[in-house]
Amino acid sequence: MAKKRRPQTSAAAPAGTSAGAAAAGDYPVVGARQPCPCGSGRRYKACHGRAAAHAATELVRRPFEGLPHESDWVAMRELVPAATARLTLKDGLPEGVPAVTLATVLPMAWPALRRDSGEILLGLQNDTASGDISRDLADTLNRALAAEPGTPVDAGRPAPDGPRLQDLLDLEAPFVPEVHSGFEFWLDGEEQAAGEVAASLESANEAVIPTARLASVEGAYWCEAPEKNHLRWVMTHPEEQLLDALARLHAAGASSLGEPGDGSGDSRLVGSFRAHGLTVPVWDLPRSMRSEDCEKPAAAFAERLTEALAVTAPLTSEERRARSGLTNRQVTLS
């Protein structure tokens, strides 16, 4: 599948300026205790390294904001075990690269892979070096574009002022995730998995939870759990406004997916979580309710939610209790 190679280090230039010095981007990264290359006589960590460290750790709350279908990016990062989506570069594909594909995860948690064919697979669910996932992924993508065919791409640290995905991708191009039942997409055509890749593939396939993306609404994913099924819906509405709307619906008995008697009335809004700056309501579903059974109820709920979002009156006491119950069950993933 790919030849193994030695890890590479990335020479990232720190951002910021110091008195009488040029921009930190003009200086290479050195050890924290070494003299700063700017000639100030101070250690790097106390000079230009300070801005670099701050930029590397500062958390970007919504790293996928501005990308098409932000909710699907968040879902692929946090919810979906196995999925891919074709990416379109703003400047087009370079020679020798037939395609760039985003993948939830790659064998051995590689950040990226340049196939023998030249195609690039970019892993989304990897740990990142900085607080900006978008910048980390852009750095990995650029290094994958320069990698030799047939090699995985190692993790690196991006320059604090380096490009983000929003700078590299065509923001007008469609972004359509394809959910898979397993990780056979790791293999190229008729290629057979072997060695570490085969072991990684077997282990990953054993852990896959059946998942499906709804077509009727954006950012909603059904999954099959051992005891009951769930619908997890990544929403881009402002959190406070969304929680108010959900509370209004919950207090009115309209927060389930559907009505009693239509096969979906046993669904129940059980809470929500935050992921990358977005709110993700979660419903428990009957075991008999499959992904296709969620389509019409989800579309109907989206209409009710739109109406509730438009209400600006203060919450009633019952609605406030409902909102308190929702927020008490809310957790933050990232």
C-alpha positions in Angstrom: 0.0 0.0 0.0 2.7 2.4 0.9 6.4 2.3 1.6 7.5 3.2 5.1 9.8 6.1 5.5 11.7 7.9 8.3 9.8 10.6 10.2 10.5 14.1 8.9 10.6 17.3 10.8 9.0 20.5 9.5 10.9 23.8 9.6 8.1 26.1 10.7 8.9 29.8 11.1 7.3 31.6 14.1 5.2 34.7 13.7 5.5 38.0 15.5 8.1 40.8 15.7 10.5 42.1 18.2 12.0 45.7 18.6 14.4 46.4 15.8 14.0 42.9 14.4 12.4 41.6 11.2 9.2 39.5 11.3 9.7 36.2 13.2 8.8 34.4 10.0 12.2 35.4 8.7 13.9 33.2 11.4 14.1 29.4 11.6 12.8 27.5 14.6 15.5 26.4 17.0 15.7 24.7 20.4 13.8 26.6 23.2 17.1 27.2 25.1 19.2 28.1 22.1 20.0 31.8 21.2 17.3 33.3 19.1 18.3 33.6 15.5 17.3 37.2 15.4 20.5 38.2 17.3 18.8 39.6 20.4 21.0 37.6 22.7 18.0 36.1 24.4 17.0 32.4 24.3 14.6 31.5 21.6 11.7 30.6 24.0 11.9 34.2 25.5 12.1 35.9 22.2 10.5 34.9 18.9 9.6 31.5 20.2 7.1 33.0 22.6 4.8 34.1 19.7 5.3 30.8 18.0 4.3 28.9 21.2 1.3 31.1 21.7 0.1 30.7 18.1 0.6 26.9 18.3 -1.5 26.5 21.4 -4.2 29.1 20.9 -7.5 27.2 20.3 -9.6 28.1 17.3 -13.1 27.4 18.5 -14.6 26.8 15.0 -11.7 25.5 12.9 -14.0 24.4 10.0 -16.0 27.7 9.8 -16.1 29.0 6.3 -15.7 25.6 4.7 -18.6 24.2 2.7 -20.9 22.0 4.9 -19.1 22.8 8.2 -21.4 20.5 10.0 -20.3 17.5 7.9 -16.6 18.3 8.6 -17.4 18.2 12.4 -19.3 15.0 12.0 -16.5 13.3 10.1 -14.0 14.5 12.7 -16.1 13.4 15.8 -19.0 11.1 14.9 -18.4 9.0 11.8 -16.1 6.0 12.0 -15.5 5.4 8.3 -16.2 8.1 5.6 -14.5 9.9 2.7 -15.1 13.1 0.8 -13.4 14.4 -2.4 -11.7 17.7 -1.9 -11.3 20.4 -4.6 -8.2 22.6 -4.4 -8.6 26.3 -5.2 -5.6 26.3 -7.6 -6.4 22.9 -9.1 -4.6 19.6 -8.8 -0.8 19.6 -9.4 0.7 17.3 -12.0 0.8 13.7 -10.8 -2.0 14.1 -8.3 -5.2 12.7 -9.7 -7.3 13.3 -6.6 -7.3 14.5 -3.0 -9.6 12.6 -0.7 -10.5 13.4 2.9 -10.8 10.3 5.1 -11.9 10.0 8.7 -8.9 7.8 9.6 -6.0 6.1 7.8 -4.0 3.0 8.6 -1.8 3.3 11.7 -3.3 6.8 12.2 -1.1 8.2 9.4 -1.9 11.9 9.0 -1.9 11.5 5.2 -0.9 9.0 2.5 0.3 9.5 -1.0 -0.8 6.4 -2.9 1.3 4.8 -5.6 -1.1 6.3 -8.1 -0.4 9.8 -6.7 -3.8 10.2 -5.1 -3.7 11.8 -1.6 -5.7 10.6 1.3 -5.8 13.2 4.2 -6.7 11.8 7.6 -9.1 14.0 9.7 -9.3 12.2 13.1 -5.6 12.5 14.0 -4.2 14.4 17.0 -3.0 17.9 15.9 0.1 19.9 16.9 -1.6 23.2 17.4 -4.9 24.7 18.5 -6.1 25.2 14.9 -7.1 21.9 13.2 -7.6 23.6 9.9 -4.0 24.9 9.8 -2.6 21.5 10.9 -4.5 19.8 8.1 -3.4 22.4 5.5 0.2 21.8 6.5 -0.2 18.0 6.2 -1.9 18.4 2.8 0.9 20.6 1.5 3.5 18.1 2.6 1.5 15.3 1.1 1.4 17.1 -2.3 5.2 17.2 -2.2 5.6 13.6 -1.0 6.9 10.8 -3.1 4.1 8.4 -4.4 3.7 5.4 -2.2 4.6 7.0 1.1 2.7 8.0 4.2 3.1 11.5 5.5 4.2 12.0 9.1 2.9 14.5 11.6 4.5 18.0 11.7 4.0 21.4 13.2 2.7 24.1 10.9 4.0 27.6 10.8 1.8 29.9 13.0 1.1 32.1 9.9 0.8 29.2 7.5 -2.2 28.6 5.3 -5.4 27.0 6.5 -7.8 24.7 4.6 -9.9 27.7 3.9 -6.9 29.1 1.9 -6.3 25.9 0.0 -9.7 24.5 -0.9 -12.2 25.7 -3.4 -15.0 27.0 -1.1 -17.6 26.9 -3.9 -17.0 23.2 -4.7 -19.4 20.6 -3.4 -18.5 18.6 -0.3 -20.3 15.3 -0.1 -19.3 12.8 2.6 -19.6 9.1 1.6 -20.1 6.9 4.7 -18.6 3.4 4.5 -19.4 0.2 6.3 -15.7 -0.5 6.8 -12.2 0.8 5.9 -11.6 -1.1 2.6 -11.3 2.4 1.0 -7.8 2.3 2.4 -6.9 -0.2 -0.4 -6.3 1.0 -3.9 -8.3 -0.9 -6.4 -7.5 -4.6 -6.3 -4.7 -4.2 -3.8 -4.6 -6.6 -0.9 -3.8 -5.5 2.7 -0.7 -7.0 4.2 1.4 -6.7 7.3 0.6 -3.8 9.6 -2.0 -2.4 7.2 -3.9 -5.7 7.3 -3.8 -5.8 11.1 -4.9 -2.2 11.3 -7.7 -2.8 8.8 -9.0 -5.8 10.7 -8.9 -4.0 14.0 -10.6 -0.9 12.6 -13.4 -2.9 10.9 -14.2 -4.7 14.1 -14.8 -1.4 15.9 -17.0 0.2 13.2 -20.5 1.2 14.4 -23.1 1.1 11.6 -23.6 4.8 10.6 -25.6 6.6 7.8 -25.9 10.2 6.7 -29.4 11.5 6.2 -30.2 13.1 2.9 -33.2 15.2 3.9 -31.2 17.5 6.2 -27.7 18.7 6.6 -25.3 17.3 9.3 -27.5 14.5 10.7 -26.1 11.0 11.2 -28.0 7.9 12.3 -26.0 5.2 14.1 -26.8 1.7 15.4 -25.8 1.1 19.0 -26.1 -2.2 21.0 -29.3 -1.3 22.9 -30.9 1.6 20.9 -30.2 3.6 17.8 -29.3 7.3 17.8 -29.5 10.3 15.7 -26.8 12.9 16.2 -27.4 16.2 14.3 -24.6 18.8 14.0 -26.2 22.2 13.8 -24.6 25.5 12.8 -27.2 27.8 14.6 -25.8 30.0 17.4 -25.8 27.9 20.5 -27.9 30.1 22.8 -30.5 30.7 20.1 -30.6 26.9 19.3 -30.9 25.9 22.9 -33.8 28.3 23.4 -35.6 26.9 20.3 -35.0 23.3 21.4 -36.4 24.2 24.9 -39.5 25.7 23.3 -40.1 22.5 21.3 -39.4 20.2 24.2 -41.8 22.1 26.5 -44.4 21.9 23.7 -43.9 18.1 23.4 -42.6 18.6 19.8 -38.9 17.7 20.3 -39.2 14.1 19.2 -38.6 13.0 15.6 -42.2 12.5 14.4 -45.5 11.8 16.0 -47.0 8.8 17.9 -48.2 6.2 15.5 -45.9 7.0 12.6 -43.1 4.7 13.7 -41.0 7.5 15.0 -42.9 8.7 18.0 -40.8 6.8 20.5 -37.8 8.9 19.6 -36.6 11.2 22.4 -34.3 14.2 22.5 -31.9 13.3 25.3 -29.4 16.1 25.3 -26.6 17.6 23.2 -22.9 18.1 23.1 -20.5 20.7 21.7 -17.9 19.9 19.1 -15.6 22.4 17.4 -17.9 25.3 18.2 -21.1 23.7 17.1 -24.0 22.2 19.0 -25.0 18.5 18.4 -28.4 17.5 19.7 -28.9 13.8 20.2 -32.0 11.6 20.0 -32.5 8.1 21.3 -34.4 6.1 18.7 -36.2 2.7 18.8 -34.2 -0.2 17.6 -36.6 -0.7 14.8 -36.0 2.8 13.5 -33.4 2.7 10.6 -31.8 5.6 8.9 -34.3 5.7 6.1 -37.1 5.9 8.7 -35.5 9.1 10.0 -35.6 11.1 6.8 -39.2 12.4 6.8 -39.3 12.9 10.6 -36.0 14.8 10.5 -37.3 17.1 7.7 -40.4 17.8 9.7 -38.4 18.6 12.8 -36.2 20.9 10.8 -39.4 22.9 9.8 -40.5 23.1 13.5 -37.1 24.1 14.5 -37.0 26.9 12.0 -40.2 28.3 13.4 -39.0 28.0 16.9 -35.7 29.8 16.0 -37.7 32.8 14.8 -39.5 33.3 18.1 -37.9 36.1 20.1 -40.3 36.2 23.2 -38.7 35.4 26.6 -38.9 31.7 27.6 -41.8 30.7 29.8 -41.1 29.0 33.1 -41.8 25.6 31.6 -39.5 26.4 28.7 -36.7 27.6 31.1 -37.0 24.3 33.0 -36.7 22.4 29.7 -33.7 24.5 28.7 -32.0 23.8 32.1 -32.6 20.1 31.6 -30.9 20.2 28.1 -27.9 22.3 29.3 -27.4 20.1 32.4 -27.0 17.1 30.0 -24.7 18.9 27.6 -21.0 17.9 27.3 -18.1 19.3 25.3 -16.1 17.0 23.1 -13.7 19.6 21.7 
